[in-house]
Amino acid sequence: MRILGIDPGIATVGFGVIDFHANKFVTVEYGAVLSPADAEMPARLKMVYDDMSYIVDKYKPDEVAVEELFFNTNVKTAIMVGQARGVLMLSAANRGVPVYEYTPLQVKQAVVGYGRAEKTQVQQMVKAILGLCETPKPDDTADALAVAICHAHSGAARARLLRHTGGKLR
């Protein structure tokens, strides 16, 4: 199963593509989609949409996992990130790829085993689980890979994998 994990944002969108078979992970690609702060919001949203559409087309994930927004005290920032999150989900939905959402607490629990883990703990576990030589940078990239790992460990993803493989985790 190929999973695209996304850490939504407007200035920086982290993404990570992993393959998950037989309880093993293979890292396919990861990085960040950037939009310039001096661009108008509609142009930034189009950039994010176009770049994520390219990633979905190129890597052809079976499923997409997106981190849900946590409450942000800066309402303007929360609205901008919410808009970006919408176009990110739309880029997958327009291509018929199912989208699943996870809270930061669920992601930390799945990756570290503790829902209140620190960001550095999550980054170190992503590095260890995926067998990477270095911690992915920027932080949004490591967060996106963590979302993908969380989805792979979710019961729903495992059930679909079992259905598609005739009851065998391969």
N, C-alpha and C positions, 0 to 999 in steps of 0.2 A: 504494500500500500504506500503510495506517495502522498505525503502531507506537506502542505504549504502553511507554515505558521506566520502570523502577522502581528506585529506590535504597532498599533495604529498611532499616527501623529500627523501633523501637517508639515512641520519643518523637516522631520526625519521619520520615515516609516521603516521599521526593521522588518526583514523577511528572512525566512529560513526554510529550505526545502530538504526534507529527509525522506528516506525510504525506510519502512519498517516491515521486516519479515522475520518470522521465527524468533520473535522477541529480541531481535538484533536491529540496531540502527546503522544506517549508512548516510553520511552527510553528502548531499548532492551539491548544494550551493547555499550561500547566505550573503547578505549585504544590506544595504540601506538605499531607499529611494529618498531623494532630497528635493525640496522645493525652496526657492529663494524667498527670503523674508520681504524683499522689496517688490515682489510681484503681487498683483491684485489677487484677491481670494478666488474668484472664478478661474483664473489662469493656474493658480496653484493646485486647485482641485482637479483640473484637467490634466496637469502634469502627473499628479499622483495616480489618477485613473489610468492614463495612458501607460505609465511605467508598470503599474501592477498588471494591467491587461497583457502587456508584453511578457511579463514573468509567468503569468498563468498559461499563456500560449506556448511559451518556450519549454516549461518544465512539466506541463500537463499533470497537475496534481489530481489525485482521486478525490481528495477532500481538502478543505481550507479551514484552519482554526484561527480565530481572531480573539485577541484579549478584549474583554469588556472594559468600558471606562470605569475608573474609580471616581468617586466624588472629588471634584476639584473646586477649591475655594475661588479660583479665578473663573468666573462665569464665561467671559469672552473666550478664554483658552478652551474651556470645556466645550463650548459650542463649535469652535473651529475644529477641534479634534473629532467631535461627533460628526461633523460634515465630512471630514476626511474618512472616517470609519465607514460612513455610508457609501462613498464612492469605491472604497476598497472592497466592501462586500458586494457591491454591484458588479465590479469587474469579474468576480468569480461567478456570481449568479447569471450574468449574461452569457456565460460559457457553459452553463449547466453543471457547474461544480458545486456540490453541497457545502454550506458554510455552517460551522459550529462555533459557539462562543463560550469562553471560559473566564471566570473572574480571576483577578490576580491571586486571591487566596487559593483557588483550585490549582492554579499553575504552580505556585510555591509548594503546595501539599504534594502534588504529583512528582515534582522534580527533586525537592529537598526532603520531603517527608514532614515538613513543618510549615503551616500556613502563614506564619509570621516571620519567615526567614528574611534575612537581609539580602539586598541586591547582590552583594559579592558572593554570598553562599550559593545563590541561584546560578550565577555565572560560572563558579567553580564546578558545580554539579553538571551543568551543560557541557563544559569542557571534558569532564570525566566520562559522562554517559556516552558522548559522541566520539570519544577517543581523539580529541583535537589536541594539537601541540600547543596552541595558544588560546586564550580566552577571546571569543569573537568580539570585535569592535566595529562600530560603536555599541554602547550598552543596549540600544534598541534591537540590535541584531541578535545578541545573546538572549534577550527577552523573547524575540520571535521564535528562536529555536526551542526555548523552554515551552512556549505555547504549543508547538508542534509535538514535542515529547509528551506533554500533558494529554493532548488529543490521542496519541498512540496508546497511552495507558488507560484511556477512558473505556468504560464498559461498552458503550455504543460502537466505538471504532472496532473493538475486538469482535463484537457480535457480527458486524458487517464483514469483517475479514473471514470469520469462520463460515459464514454463508457463502462467500465467493470462492472459498477453497475446499468446499465439501466437508467442512468440519475439522479441518487440519490447520493449525497455525504454521504457516510456512514462510 
